[in-house]
């Protein structure tokens, strides 16, 4: 017998909750983070290429994982900056998250410090690549 889909796993640490899948909340959060223009500029062309895929991303990610109560939005953005920098090769997504981080109140100095802090963990080349993306993004937001 399986627990109900919204019930925490029997061995889950206290205080953790399953991620909801709230489509409306996902689109509202995406608008807050990235601005309404993103829906037209990014999601529209992607939906033409891969119908339904953008809706799945927004619902599962912004309407699911982001809706969990365990981390503040600011903390999630710091984690995103770190993960995308560590991955490398995802410069457009990293630039989006630099912009998103600025929109929710992280300063340029804080974003820069996150990327500098990564150097001993992910390697200097990836940290430098992240800093280049941040610098170009900062220049584009002036």
Secondary structure, 3 states (H helix, E strand, C coil): CCCCCCCCCCCCCCCCCCCCCCHHHHHHHHHHHHCCHHHHHHHHHHHHHCCCHHHHHHHHHHCCHHHCCCCCHHHHHHHHHHHHHHHCCCHHHHHHHHHHHHHCCCCHHHHHHHHHHHHHHHCHHHHHHHHHHHHHHHHHCC
